[in-house]
Amino acid sequence: MVRAKSTARADARRRHRAATAAAVADGPLLDVTSAPTRPSNAGSGAATPPRTGVLGSFRGAVRPVHFREDLLDLPRLATRTFAIWVPALILVIVFALFQASGGNISNQSVQALAFNLFIFPPPLAAAFLAGILTQRSSYLAGLIVGLLAGVLFAVYVLTANFAPSNGELVTDAIRQQNAFYALLVSPVAGLAVGGFAGFYRRFLRMANPNAANRAAARNTKPAPRRR
């Protein structure tokens, strides 16, 4: 009797193992590779964007010129960014202070140094400032600021305060030549320097994406909590 019960239990176990094996064979296999993986830095906040490298940042910072679209965007550039009116205001202030100080370009005063940096052709500082203050149409911002600097320098050389540093006698022909030189060189240099400043800004942002993310996080304000 005991042997019959043991044989029945053994047969039941064999049938159970056979049924289990058949169910596993007919069922889908477990895909280990499709299981979601938990990021290693999940507890440390947002993932750090990968660096693109110097060459990748250089290529990514080069943007094609869309002249028509940039012209249509000019009102926004002039009114909603600092790219034009801030450098223009600095130019006017520097010119007024320089003229008030006597207008001697060879003087070692602060006014003469600022005049050489911002207004004397080519106006590198003013054009670079214009280009670095905008994300788009930086060459147009540099062109406009360079044109203003050329006009101010032309006004300077056409007045009685103009005196060359080499002590040369000032004639009307010399004044006209210097004014024409400023009106020709300053806008062209402003366009080139402004375009380079915009490229340089994009290059820095792409080469160091962490700084751009931190700046965006500072500018993002949290939504007010509802009560």
N, CA, C and O of each residue as an XYZ file, in Angstrom:
908
protein
N       0.840     -1.217      0.000
C       0.000      0.000      0.000
C       0.869      1.258      0.000
O       0.610      2.237     -0.700
N       1.921      1.174      0.831
C       2.833      2.333      0.897
C       3.557      2.512     -0.413
O       3.773      3.635     -0.870
N       3.950      1.341     -1.050
C       4.646      1.451     -2.338
C       3.739      2.024     -3.415
O       4.217      2.763     -4.275
N       2.477      1.717     -3.400
C       1.541      2.257     -4.400
C       1.401      3.762     -4.260
O       1.348      4.487     -5.253
N       1.342      4.234     -2.994
C       1.245      5.684     -2.790
C       2.511      6.393     -3.267
O       2.433      7.462     -3.873
N       3.683      5.800     -2.994
C       4.937      6.422     -3.436
C       5.025      6.471     -4.950
O       5.484      7.461     -5.519
N       4.577      5.384     -5.615
C       4.588      5.369     -7.082
C       3.649      6.426     -7.651
O       3.972      7.060     -8.656
N       2.472      6.625     -7.013
C       1.511      7.630     -7.486
C       2.080      9.041     -7.325
O       1.903      9.898     -8.190
N       2.764      9.265     -6.206
C       3.361     10.603     -6.004
C       4.490     10.853     -6.994
O       4.642     11.968     -7.495
N       5.282      9.823     -7.280
C       6.362      9.986     -8.253
C       5.812     10.281     -9.640
O       6.339     11.141    -10.347
N       4.755      9.573    -10.037
C       4.128      9.853    -11.328
C       3.560     11.264    -11.390
O       3.648     11.924    -12.425
N       2.973     11.736    -10.276
C       2.419     13.102    -10.244
C       3.524     14.135    -10.383
O       3.348     15.153    -11.052
N       4.668     13.874     -9.748
C       5.780     14.811     -9.860
C       6.327     14.836    -11.281
O       6.661     15.914    -11.774
N       6.433     13.700    -11.957
C       6.916     13.651    -13.326
C       5.969     14.391    -14.271
O       6.409     15.126    -15.154
N       4.666     14.188    -14.076
C       3.702     14.886    -14.918
C       3.776     16.409    -14.704
O       3.646     17.183    -15.653
N       3.988     16.828    -13.434
C       4.099     18.268    -13.151
C       5.334     18.862    -13.804
O       5.277     19.959    -14.361
N       6.479     18.128    -13.737
C       7.697     18.630    -14.360
C       7.556     18.690    -15.879
O       8.032     19.632    -16.512
N       6.916     17.706    -16.451
C       6.710     17.701    -17.907
C       5.818     18.848    -18.344
O       6.082     19.494    -19.358
N       4.737     19.107    -17.563
C       3.834     20.212    -17.913
C       4.545     21.558    -17.781
O       4.338     22.458    -18.595
N       5.383     21.690    -16.751
C       6.126     22.947    -16.556
C       7.120     23.168    -17.679
O       7.242     24.283    -18.185
N       7.828     22.132    -18.073
C       8.789     22.254    -19.175
C       8.111     22.629    -20.469
O       8.648     23.428    -21.236
N       6.940     22.071    -20.732
C       6.212     22.394    -21.956
C       5.740     23.840    -21.959
O       5.766     24.503    -22.996
N       5.301     24.339    -20.779
C       4.841     25.729    -20.694
C       5.976     26.705    -20.918
O       5.796     27.725    -21.582
N       7.158     26.399    -20.363
C       8.324     27.271    -20.562
C       8.773     27.285    -22.008
O       9.163     28.322    -22.545
N       8.711     26.082    -22.648
C       9.128     26.010    -24.057
C       8.201     26.784    -24.968
O       8.650     27.403    -25.933
N       6.889     26.755    -24.668
C       5.933     27.472    -25.519
C       5.895     28.965    -25.235
O       5.501     29.726    -26.119
N       6.284     29.427    -24.049
C       6.200     30.840    -23.675
C       7.328     31.644    -24.277
O       8.301     31.064    -24.759
N       7.225     33.028    -24.264
C       8.274     33.888    -24.827
C       9.500     33.891    -23.937
O       9.409     33.775    -22.715
N      10.648     34.027    -24.580
C      11.895     34.123    -23.835
C      12.031     35.490    -23.199
O      11.510     36.471    -23.728
N      12.705     35.571    -22.099
C      12.921     36.822    -21.389
C      14.073     37.576    -22.033
O      15.202     37.086    -22.075
N      13.782     38.765    -22.533
C      14.801     39.585    -23.187
C      15.499     40.423    -22.145
O      14.941     41.394    -21.634
N      16.721     40.043    -21.833
C      17.454     40.762    -20.786
C      17.898     42.123    -21.269
O      17.957     43.080    -20.498
N      18.211     42.205    -22.561
C      18.727     43.469    -23.070
C      17.667     44.542    -23.152
O      17.997     45.728    -23.185
N      16.382     44.155    -23.187
C      15.323     45.151    -23.316
C      14.875     45.695    -21.982
O      14.027     46.586    -21.931
N      15.425     45.179    -20.904
C      15.024     45.661    -19.589
C      15.533     47.067    -19.402
O      16.675     47.360    -19.757
N      14.714     47.952    -18.849
C      15.167     49.335    -18.667
C      16.299     49.404    -17.666
O      16.271     48.755    -16.620
N      17.281     50.192    -17.999
C      18.426     50.379    -17.120
C      18.305     51.708    -16.412
O      17.852     52.703    -16.978
N      18.702     51.699    -15.215
C      18.631     52.909    -14.398
C      19.907     53.695    -14.576
O      20.993     53.139    -14.415
N      19.814     54.952    -14.898
C      21.038     55.722    -15.101
C      21.831     55.813    -13.810
O      21.283     55.872    -12.709
N      23.132     55.822    -13.992
C      24.009     55.829    -12.821
C      23.940     57.120    -12.044
O      24.196     57.134    -10.840
N      23.592     58.224    -12.724
C      23.537     59.512    -12.041
C      22.105     59.962    -11.836
O      21.829     61.162    -11.834
N      21.165     58.995    -11.660
C      19.761     59.375    -11.507
C      19.537     60.164    -10.244
O      18.654     61.020    -10.185
N      20.327     59.883     -9.237
C      20.115     60.601     -7.992
C      20.844     61.915     -7.908
O      20.702     62.649     -6.930
N      21.628     62.220     -8.929
C      22.427     63.439     -8.879
C      21.860     64.547     -9.741
O      22.564     65.520    -10.011
N      20.600     64.441    -10.192
C      19.991     65.510    -10.975
C      20.029     65.195    -12.445
O      20.100     64.031    -12.837
N      19.982     66.236    -13.270
C      19.933     66.078    -14.716
C      21.264     65.570    -15.243
O      22.321     65.839    -14.672
N      21.195     64.836    -16.336
C      22.405     64.285    -16.934
C      23.236     65.403    -17.535
O      22.697     66.375    -18.063
N      24.541     65.262    -17.453
C      25.448     66.255    -17.978
C      25.581     66.077    -19.477
O      25.919     64.980    -19.924
N      25.329     67.112    -20.281
C      25.443     66.967    -21.727
C      26.875     66.712    -22.134
O      27.785     67.285    -21.535
N      27.113     65.877    -23.128
C      28.479     65.581    -23.534
C      29.119     66.775    -24.223
O      28.446     67.564    -24.886
N      30.422     66.892    -24.057
C      31.161     67.950    -24.738
C      31.370     67.581    -26.206
O      31.597     66.418    -26.541
N      31.289     68.579    -27.062
C      31.424     68.335    -28.491
C      32.859     68.438    -28.965
O      33.149     68.081    -30.107
N      33.765     68.911    -28.129
C      35.148     69.061    -28.552
C      35.380     70.394    -29.233
O      34.441     71.113    -29.575
N      36.660     70.711    -29.422
C      37.011     72.007    -30.006
C      36.592     72.082    -31.474
O      35.994     73.067    -31.906
N      36.913     71.029    -32.240
C      36.562     71.053    -33.668
C      35.051     71.006    -33.874
O      34.517     71.698    -34.741
N      34.359     70.182    -33.070
C      32.904     70.130    -33.192
C      32.257     71.447    -32.814
O      31.306     71.880    -33.465
N      32.760     72.091    -31.768
C      32.230     73.399    -31.380
C      32.521     74.448    -32.445
O      31.701     75.329    -32.705
N      33.698     74.344    -33.057
C      34.050     75.299    -34.118
C      33.106     75.158    -35.306
O      32.610     76.153    -35.834
N      32.856     73.902    -35.730
C      31.952     73.694    -36.863
C      30.517     74.069    -36.511
O      29.799     74.621    -37.346
N      30.092     73.776    -35.282
C      28.729     74.107    -34.899
C      28.492     75.593    -34.721
O      27.366     76.067    -34.867
N      29.563     76.344    -34.401
C      29.413     77.788    -34.197
C      29.328     78.561    -35.503
O      28.904     79.717    -35.510
N      29.725     77.941    -36.607
C      29.643     78.604    -37.916
C      28.204     78.535    -38.413
O      27.655     77.445    -38.573
N      27.604     79.664    -38.652
C      26.223     79.740    -39.105
C      26.154     80.442    -40.462
O      26.881     81.410    -40.681
N      25.311     79.985    -41.365
C      25.152     80.691    -42.643
C      24.451     82.027    -42.454
O      23.684     82.215    -41.510
N      24.723     82.937    -43.353
C      24.137     84.276    -43.292
C      22.830     84.278    -44.067
O      22.803     83.953    -45.254
N      21.747     84.645    -43.394
C      20.436     84.817    -44.033
C      20.128     86.317    -44.005
O      19.485     86.818    -43.082
N      20.598     87.010    -45.029
C      20.568     88.471    -45.012
C      19.142     89.008    -44.991
O      18.852     89.959    -44.266
N      18.258     88.415    -45.770
C      16.876     88.920    -45.820
C      16.178     88.730    -44.478
O      15.530     89.647    -43.974
N      16.311     87.537    -43.902
C      15.684     87.283    -42.601
C      16.293     88.163    -41.518
O      15.591     88.614    -40.613
N      17.596     88.408    -41.608
C      18.247     89.252    -40.602
C      17.793     90.704    -40.716
O      17.669     91.399    -39.708
N      17.546     91.160    -41.936
C      17.018     92.521    -42.102
C      15.613     92.637    -41.519
O      15.278     93.647    -40.899
N      14.795     91.613    -41.714
C      13.457     91.628    -41.129
C      13.520     91.553    -39.610
O      12.609     92.021    -38.926
N      14.573     90.975    -39.087
C      14.743     90.845    -37.642
C      15.398     92.072    -37.025
O      15.605     92.121    -35.812
N      15.726     93.060    -37.847
C      16.448     94.231    -37.360
C      15.671     95.030    -36.310
O      16.291     95.477    -35.345
N      14.337     95.241    -36.436
C      13.626     95.957    -35.358
C      13.741     95.269    -33.998
O      13.909     95.932    -32.975
N      13.652     93.948    -33.989
C      13.810     93.233    -32.718
C      15.227     93.390    -32.178
O      15.432     93.548    -30.975
N      16.205     93.345    -33.090
C      17.599     93.497    -32.683
C      17.858     94.862    -32.060
O      18.644     94.986    -31.121
N      17.187     95.889    -32.591
C      17.426     97.242    -32.103
C      16.650     97.571    -30.838
O      17.089     98.402    -30.043
N      15.495     96.927    -30.639
C      14.630     97.319    -29.514
C      14.600     96.312    -28.375
O      14.379     96.695    -27.227
N      14.817     95.041    -28.662
C      14.674     94.009    -27.632
C      15.987     93.373    -27.211
O      15.989     92.431    -26.419
N      17.083     93.862    -27.718
C      18.395     93.398    -27.287
C      19.261     94.606    -26.953
O      18.908     95.745    -27.259
N      20.395     94.339    -26.321
C      21.342     95.396    -25.972
C      22.404     95.601    -27.044
O      23.327     96.394    -26.854
N      22.285     94.891    -28.179
C      23.378     94.826    -29.135
C      23.659     96.141    -29.847
O      24.787     96.363    -30.288
N      22.665     97.020    -29.975
C      22.871     98.262    -30.726
C      22.860     99.480    -29.815
O      23.773    100.303    -29.863
N      21.824     99.597    -28.983
C      21.683    100.861    -28.265
C      22.686    100.997    -27.120
O      23.057    102.120    -26.780
N      23.131     99.917    -26.524
C      24.138    100.036    -25.463
C      25.496    100.460    -26.032
O      26.078    101.416    -25.520
N      26.036     99.790    -27.080
C      27.284    100.314    -27.667
C      27.130    101.716    -28.250
O      28.055    102.524    -28.172
N      25.958    102.012    -28.837
C      25.751    103.359    -29.380
C      25.776    104.411    -28.275
O      26.340    105.490    -28.457
N      25.168    104.101    -27.132
C      25.195    105.034    -26.006
C      26.617    105.229    -25.495
O      27.009    106.345    -25.154
N      27.388    104.149    -25.442
C      28.784    104.268    -25.006
C      29.581    105.135    -25.980
O      30.408    105.942    -25.557
N      29.338    104.971    -27.278
C      30.041    105.786    -28.272
C      29.743    107.267    -28.097
O      30.650    108.097    -28.151
N      28.480    107.597    -27.887
C      28.094    109.002    -27.735
C      28.710    109.585    -26.467
O      29.196    110.716    -26.484
N      28.699    108.841    -25.385
C      29.280    109.322    -24.121
C      30.788    109.514    -24.263
O      31.334    110.529    -23.832
N      31.459    108.531    -24.872
C      32.907    108.640    -25.062
C      33.246    109.842    -25.940
O      34.190    110.575    -25.646
N      32.486    110.049    -27.015
C      32.738    111.176    -27.907
C      32.534    112.505    -27.192
O      33.328    113.430    -27.358
N      31.464    112.604    -26.390
C      31.200    113.854    -25.671
C      32.292    114.143    -24.640
O      32.741    115.283    -24.523
N      32.719    113.135    -23.901
C      33.771    113.339    -22.906
C      35.101    113.686    -23.562
O      35.861    114.507    -23.049
N      35.373    113.056    -24.693
C      36.625    113.349    -25.397
C      36.646    114.765    -25.937
O      37.657    115.459    -25.829
N      35.549    115.194    -26.510
C      35.483    116.564    -27.017
C      35.556    117.573    -25.881
O      36.174    118.630    -26.015
N      34.917    117.238    -24.752
C      34.959    118.156    -23.610
C      36.354    118.272    -23.017
O      36.703    119.304    -22.443
N      37.161    117.212    -23.154
C      38.517    117.243    -22.599
C      39.516    117.959    -23.500
O      40.682    118.089    -23.130
N      39.096    118.422    -24.660
C      39.986    119.152    -25.553
C      40.172    118.492    -26.901
O      40.643    119.135    -27.839
N      39.815    117.226    -27.022
C      39.898    116.548    -28.309
C      41.310    116.280    -28.781
O      41.555    116.244    -29.987
N      42.251    116.090    -27.859
C      43.629    115.788    -28.230
C      43.808    114.281    -28.246
O      43.809    113.639    -27.196
N      43.959    113.721    -29.431
C      44.020    112.273    -29.550
C      45.333    111.687    -29.062
O      45.400    110.500    -28.742
N      46.364    112.494    -29.002
C      47.665    112.022    -28.533
C      47.828    112.157    -27.027
O      48.876    111.804    -26.486
N      46.820    112.656    -26.352
C      46.876    112.806    -24.908
C      46.803    111.433    -24.236
O      46.211    110.505    -24.787
N      47.399    111.300    -23.056
C      47.396    110.039    -22.311
C      46.264    109.975    -21.288
O      46.392    109.287    -20.275
N      45.188    110.662    -21.529
C      44.075    110.677    -20.594
C      43.170    109.477    -20.827
O      43.291    108.766    -21.825
N      42.257    109.271    -19.881
C      41.303    108.182    -20.011
C      40.364    108.436    -21.185
O      39.986    107.501    -21.890
N      39.983    109.698    -21.400
C      39.086    110.020    -22.503
C      39.728    109.698    -23.860
O      39.065    109.189    -24.764
N      41.034    110.004    -23.989
C      41.716    109.704    -25.245
C      41.860    108.195    -25.442
O      41.727    107.705    -26.564
N      42.130    107.459    -24.370
C      42.225    106.003    -24.482
C      40.890    105.385    -24.894
O      40.846    104.501    -25.749
N      39.799    105.857    -24.280
C      38.477    105.342    -24.655
C      38.121    105.716    -26.085
O      37.484    104.932    -26.788
N      38.522    106.899    -26.523
C      38.255    107.323    -27.899
C      38.985    106.419    -28.886
O      38.424    106.048    -29.917
N      40.228    106.063    -28.581
C      40.987    105.177    -29.462
C      40.407    103.768    -29.504
O      40.468    103.105    -30.540
N      39.850    103.307    -28.398
C      39.313    101.957    -28.355
C      37.949    101.845    -29.031
O      37.676    100.857    -29.713
N      37.099    102.841    -28.848
C      35.711    102.723    -29.286
C      35.402    103.460    -30.584
O      34.500    103.040    -31.309
N      36.106    104.534    -30.907
C      35.718    105.369    -32.048
C      36.788    105.415    -33.133
O      36.463    105.386    -34.320
N      38.039    105.484    -32.748
C      39.101    105.584    -33.752
C      39.056    104.366    -34.666
O      39.017    103.235    -34.180
N      39.062    104.578    -36.006
C      38.931    103.434    -36.919
C      40.184    102.537    -36.900
O      41.317    103.019    -36.914
N      39.941    101.232    -36.868
C      38.662    100.529    -36.769
C      38.166    100.437    -35.330
O      38.968    100.201    -34.426
N      36.862    100.618    -35.090
C      36.314    100.614    -33.721
C      36.137     99.181    -33.199
O      35.022     98.659    -33.176
N      37.227     98.558    -32.787
C      37.201     97.140    -32.434
C      36.369     96.867    -31.189
O      35.564     95.935    -31.169
N      36.561     97.681    -30.144
C      35.869     97.415    -28.878
C      34.357     97.562    -29.026
O      33.601     96.729    -28.527
N      33.917     98.613    -29.706
C      32.476     98.843    -29.858
C      31.830     97.750    -30.712
O      30.747     97.269    -30.378
N      32.476     97.355    -31.798
C      31.907     96.324    -32.668
C      31.885     94.965    -31.978
O      30.922     94.213    -32.125
N      32.928     94.646    -31.234
C      32.944     93.366    -30.518
C      31.868     93.329    -29.446
O      31.219     92.300    -29.259
N      31.670     94.426    -28.747
C      30.617     94.493    -27.742
C      29.243     94.323    -28.378
O      28.381     93.646    -27.819
N      29.035     94.931    -29.542
C      27.751     94.788    -30.229
C      27.499     93.346    -30.641
O      26.381     92.850    -30.502
N      28.522     92.669    -31.144
C      28.337     91.295    -31.576
C      28.160     90.310    -30.455
O      27.468     89.305    -30.619
N      28.770     90.570    -29.317
C      28.693     89.628    -28.202
C      27.375     89.752    -27.451
O      27.033     88.866    -26.668
N      26.625     90.832    -27.669
C      25.384     91.063    -26.934
C      24.147     90.516    -27.638
O      23.030     90.752    -27.177
N      24.316     89.801    -28.728
C      23.168     89.243    -29.424
C      23.481     87.827    -29.881
O      24.641     87.471    -30.092
N      22.427     87.020    -30.032
C      22.589     85.654    -30.499
C      22.390     85.523    -32.005
O      22.747     84.504    -32.596
N      21.832     86.533    -32.610
C      21.572     86.480    -34.047
C      21.870     87.844    -34.655
O      21.746     88.870    -33.985
N      22.266     87.852    -35.934
C      22.546     89.081    -36.680
C      23.631     89.906    -36.008
O      23.550     91.134    -35.977
N      24.637     89.243    -35.474
C      25.713     89.979    -34.804
C      26.494     90.833    -35.795
O      27.010     91.887    -35.426
N      26.587     90.396    -37.040
C      27.317     91.186    -38.031
C      26.579     92.480    -38.352
O      27.206     93.506    -38.612
N      25.231     92.434    -38.335
C      24.474     93.666    -38.557
C      24.637     94.632    -37.399
O      24.750     95.841    -37.602
N      24.648     94.099    -36.183
C      24.871     94.961    -35.017
C      26.242     95.619    -35.088
O      26.377     96.811    -34.812
N      27.270     94.838    -35.460
C      28.602     95.418    -35.612
C      28.670     96.437    -36.731
O      29.372     97.442    -36.615
N      27.941     96.185    -37.828
C      27.911     97.134    -38.949
C      27.305     98.468    -38.537
O      27.841     99.525    -38.869
N      26.193     98.423    -37.818
C      25.514     99.668    -37.422
C      26.363    100.447    -36.426
O      26.511    101.664    -36.541
N      26.914     99.744    -35.458
C      27.763    100.424    -34.472
C      29.031    100.958    -35.130
O      29.487    102.050    -34.791
N      29.605    100.205    -36.064
C      30.779    100.704    -36.781
C      30.472    101.936    -37.611
O      31.295    102.848    -37.699
N      29.284    101.973    -38.226
C      28.888    103.145    -38.995
C      28.749    104.370    -38.101
O      29.168    105.467    -38.468
N      28.154    104.175    -36.920
C      28.036    105.291    -35.983
C      29.407    105.783    -35.530
O      29.630    106.989    -35.419
N      30.320    104.856    -35.271
C      31.669    105.255    -34.881
C      32.363    106.013    -36.005
O      33.079    106.981    -35.749
N      32.155    105.580    -37.256
C      32.744    106.302    -38.375
C      32.193    107.709    -38.523
O      32.930    108.641    -38.846
N      30.898    107.864    -38.287
C      30.297    109.204    -38.361
C      30.860    110.111    -37.276
O      31.171    111.275    -37.529
N      30.988    109.575    -36.070
C      31.529    110.380    -34.978
C      32.980    110.769    -35.231
O      33.382    111.889    -34.919
N      33.765    109.863    -35.789
C      35.154    110.209    -36.094
C      35.222    111.234    -37.225
O      36.080    112.116    -37.215
N      34.316    111.117    -38.200
C      34.289    112.110    -39.265
C      33.937    113.485    -38.723
O      34.501    114.491    -39.152
N      32.996    113.527    -37.770
C      32.665    114.807    -37.136
C      33.878    115.375    -36.398
O      34.124    116.581    -36.403
N      34.619    114.480    -35.770
C      35.812    114.928    -35.033
C      36.861    115.530    -35.958
O      37.403    116.596    -35.667
N      37.157    114.850    -37.086
C      38.226    115.342    -37.955
C      37.790    116.579    -38.743
O      38.639    117.336    -39.212
N      36.483    116.795    -38.894
C      36.028    117.961    -39.633
C      35.875    119.194    -38.761
O      35.488    120.258    -39.245
N      36.179    119.056    -37.473
C      36.125    120.202    -36.566
C      37.518    120.769    -36.366
O      38.515    120.191    -36.798
N      37.560    121.896    -35.712
C      38.845    122.581    -35.516
C      39.722    121.882    -34.492
O      40.914    122.178    -34.415
N      39.167    120.949    -33.690
C      39.966    120.294    -32.651
C      40.881    119.203    -33.194
O      41.768    118.726    -32.487
N      40.670    118.809    -34.440
C      41.450    117.711    -34.983
C      42.872    118.166    -35.235
O      43.114    119.211    -35.838
N      43.837    117.335    -34.747
C      45.257    117.625    -34.947
C      45.994    116.296    -35.037
O      45.970    115.531    -34.073
N      46.645    115.991    -36.151
C      47.384    114.736    -36.268
C      48.502    114.643    -35.242
O      49.062    115.656    -34.822
N      48.820    113.416    -34.843
C      49.845    113.218    -33.818
C      51.249    113.515    -34.334
O      52.150    113.764    -33.533
N      51.461    113.497    -35.659
C      52.792    113.771    -36.200
C      53.065    115.256    -36.387
O      54.127    115.632    -36.885
N      52.126    116.099    -35.997
C      52.329    117.541    -36.105
C      52.154    118.086    -37.507
O      52.545    119.224    -37.768
N      51.586    117.323    -38.413
C      51.383    117.759    -39.789
C      50.343    118.866    -39.842
O      49.381    118.873    -39.075
N      50.553    119.798    -40.756
C      49.616    120.898    -40.914
C      48.290    120.366    -41.430
O      48.246    119.616    -42.405
N      47.213    120.761    -40.768
C      45.881    120.272    -41.102
C      45.295    121.133    -42.215
O      45.185    122.352    -42.076
N      44.924    120.499    -43.304
C      44.263    121.178    -44.406
C      42.890    120.548    -44.619
O      42.567    119.509    -44.042
N      42.113    121.185    -45.439
C      40.786    120.646    -45.724
C      40.882    119.295    -46.435
O      40.041    118.423    -46.219
N      41.884    119.120    -47.267
C      42.050    117.838    -47.959
C      42.359    116.720    -46.966
O      41.851    115.607    -47.103
N      43.186    117.011    -45.972
C      43.516    116.007    -44.956
C      42.283    115.659    -44.127
O      42.051    114.496    -43.799
N      41.513    116.658    -43.800
C      40.286    116.401    -43.035
C      39.325    115.513    -43.836
O      38.746    114.572    -43.293
N      39.160    115.814    -45.108
C      38.248    115.028    -45.937
C      38.755    113.599    -46.128
O      37.966    112.655    -46.135
N      40.054    113.443    -46.280
C      40.613    112.097    -46.427
C      40.391    111.262    -45.164
O      40.017    110.093    -45.252
N      40.615    111.846    -44.016
C      40.404    111.109    -42.766
C      38.931    110.797    -42.535
O      38.591    109.718    -42.049
N      38.066    111.728    -42.879
C      36.631    111.473    -42.723
C      36.172    110.363    -43.666
O      35.409    109.483    -43.269
N      36.642    110.406    -44.925
C      36.275    109.362    -45.871
C      36.822    108.006    -45.429
O      36.152    106.983    -45.570
N      38.032    108.007    -44.898
C      38.633    106.758    -44.408
C      37.805    106.168    -43.268
O      37.571    104.959    -43.237
N      37.368    106.993    -42.348
C      36.566    106.505    -41.229
C      35.217    105.971    -41.687
O      34.768    104.925    -41.220
N      34.566    106.696    -42.608
C      33.261    106.254    -43.091
C      33.342    104.985    -43.927
O      32.344    104.278    -44.066
N      34.500    104.685    -44.480
C      34.666    103.482    -45.280
C      35.130    102.294    -44.433
O      34.603    101.189    -44.566
N      36.108    102.522    -43.572
C      36.732    101.424    -42.836
C      35.903    101.012    -41.629
O      35.784     99.818    -41.354
N      35.336    101.951    -40.910
C      34.652    101.632    -39.656
C      33.457    100.698    -39.849
O      33.337     99.733    -39.094
N      32.561    100.931    -40.823
C      31.455     99.973    -41.002
C      31.922     98.581    -41.423
O      31.386     97.578    -40.951
N      32.916     98.515    -42.309
C      33.405     97.210    -42.764
C      34.052     96.451    -41.615
O      33.811     95.258    -41.426
N      34.883     97.163    -40.845
C      35.507     96.522    -39.689
C      34.468     96.133    -38.645
O      34.585     95.086    -38.009
N      33.450     96.978    -38.466
C      32.394     96.637    -37.524
C      31.634     95.398    -37.936
O      31.293     94.572    -37.089
N      31.360     95.250    -39.224
C      30.674     94.055    -39.710
C      31.512     92.801    -39.449
O      30.985     91.787    -38.990
N      32.810     92.866    -39.738
C      33.671     91.699    -39.557
C      33.850     91.356    -38.078
O      33.759     90.190    -37.692
N      34.102     92.367    -37.259
C      34.328     92.107    -35.841
C      33.040     91.671    -35.156
O      33.069     90.795    -34.291
N      31.911     92.267    -35.529
C      30.632     91.844    -34.959
C      30.288     90.413    -35.306
O      29.814     89.661    -34.455
N      30.527     90.026    -36.569
C      30.300     88.635    -36.950
C      31.206     87.678    -36.206
O      30.773     86.599    -35.804
N      32.466     88.061    -36.017
C      33.377     87.208    -35.254
C      32.954     87.104    -33.800
O      33.072     86.033    -33.204
N      32.467     88.184    -33.218
C      32.018     88.147    -31.824
C      30.836     87.206    -31.652
O      30.773     86.472    -30.666
N      29.891     87.215    -32.602
C      28.778     86.276    -32.526
C      29.233     84.837    -32.644
O      28.745     83.963    -31.927
N      30.176     84.586    -33.556
C      30.744     83.239    -33.681
C      31.457     82.830    -32.393
O      31.320     81.693    -31.942
N      32.203     83.738    -31.813
C      32.956     83.427    -30.592
C      32.018     83.125    -29.436
O      32.313     82.252    -28.619
N      30.909     83.819    -29.350
C      29.931     83.541    -28.291
C      29.326     82.152    -28.457
O      29.215     81.407    -27.483
N      28.933     81.796    -29.674
C      28.379     80.462    -29.911
C      29.416     79.379    -29.644
O      29.088     78.317    -29.117
N      30.651     79.646    -30.005
C      31.715     78.663    -29.780
C      31.903     78.400    -28.290
O      32.044     77.247    -27.884
N      31.907     79.441    -27.475
C      32.070     79.263    -26.035
C      30.897     78.510    -25.432
O      31.096     77.674    -24.551
N      29.691     78.782    -25.878
C      28.516     78.096    -25.335
C      28.503     76.616    -25.717
O      28.067     75.775    -24.932
N      28.976     76.301    -26.915
C      28.992     74.903    -27.328
C      30.162     74.151    -26.700
O      30.041     72.961    -26.409
N      31.280     74.819    -26.489
C      32.433     74.161    -25.888
C      32.237     73.919    -24.402
O      32.846     73.009    -23.840
N      31.390     74.726    -23.752
C      31.128     74.565    -22.317
C      29.623     74.563    -22.100
O      29.070     75.574    -21.666
N      28.934     73.440    -22.393
C      27.467     73.421    -22.260
C      26.992     73.525    -20.819
O      25.855     73.930    -20.578
N      27.842     73.166    -19.850
C      27.431     73.253    -18.447
C      27.165     74.698    -18.038
O      26.225     74.974    -17.293
N      27.995     75.618    -18.528
C      27.783     77.027    -18.205
C      26.478     77.534    -18.784
O      25.770     78.308    -18.141
N      26.150     77.099    -20.010
C      24.879     77.510    -20.619
C      23.696     76.951    -19.841
O      22.687     77.636    -19.670
N      23.811     75.699    -19.362
C      22.713     75.119    -18.589
C      22.536     75.828    -17.253
O      21.412     76.029    -16.792
N      23.655     76.206    -16.632
C      23.549     76.934    -15.364
C      22.915     78.302    -15.570
O      22.125     78.754    -14.741
N      23.259     78.964    -16.672
C      22.644     80.267    -16.948
C      21.158     80.125    -17.211
O      20.362     80.947    -16.759
N      20.776     79.070    -17.949
C      19.348     78.844    -18.203
C      18.609     78.499    -16.925
O      17.456     78.894    -16.752
N      19.254     77.769    -16.028
C      18.611     77.428    -14.764
C      18.419     78.658    -13.881
O      17.424     78.764    -13.164
N      19.372     79.582    -13.937
C      19.216     80.811    -13.151
C      18.097     81.681    -13.694
O      17.397     82.348    -12.932
N      17.926     81.675    -15.018
C      16.872     82.500    -15.620
C      15.492     81.889    -15.495
O      14.491     82.587    -15.661
N      15.418     80.598    -15.204
C      14.130     79.928    -15.083
C      13.610     80.098    -13.663
O      14.272     79.697    -12.706
N      12.439     80.685    -13.524
C      11.849     80.889    -12.221
C      10.865     79.783    -11.921
O      10.120     79.374    -12.811
N      10.836     79.283    -10.696
C       9.867     78.218    -10.382
C       8.440     78.740    -10.388
O       8.182     79.892    -10.038
N       7.522     77.877    -10.789
C       6.116     78.267    -10.851
C       5.563     78.448     -9.435
O       5.925     77.687     -8.537
N       4.698     79.437     -9.219
C       4.141     79.667     -7.876
C       3.278     78.488     -7.433
O       2.513     77.923     -8.215
N       3.422     78.142     -6.185
C       2.656     77.014     -5.635
C       1.250     77.457     -5.302
O       1.030     78.484     -4.659
N       0.313     76.662     -5.751
C      -1.089     76.968     -5.463
C      -1.453     76.501     -4.051
O      -1.014     75.453     -3.578
N      -2.251     77.304     -3.423
C      -2.696     76.951     -2.070
C      -4.096     76.328     -2.117
O      -4.644     75.964     -1.077
